Amino acid sequence: MHKTSVYLTSEEIARLAALADREGTSQAGVIRRAIRLYEPERKGDRNFALIGVADGPGGSIADVPEGELLEGFGG
């Protein structure tokens, strides 16, 4: 095992202490269990190719000359 440090707010410290007391384990045990059970939140489908809109040139806007981008905006 390796030692690490974590900065917690007063509220988080109180919650951690209460959870450890309720579970009859150490605060480190609560943190290790939380890490093992952690699942990141899904942000939705990031595969934009599935949207079905693929008629564009496929290039990057960074490749378009600045003057062309500013057309119609008084540039």
Secondary structure as GFF3:
##gff-version 3
##sequence-region A 1 75
A	DSSP	alpha_helix	10	23	.	.	.	ID=ss1
A	DSSP	alpha_helix	27	37	.	.	.	ID=ss2
A	DSSP	three_ten_helix	48	51	.	.	.	ID=ss3
A	DSSP	three_ten_helix	61	63	.	.	.	ID=ss4
A	DSSP	alpha_helix	66	70	.	.	.	ID=ss5
###
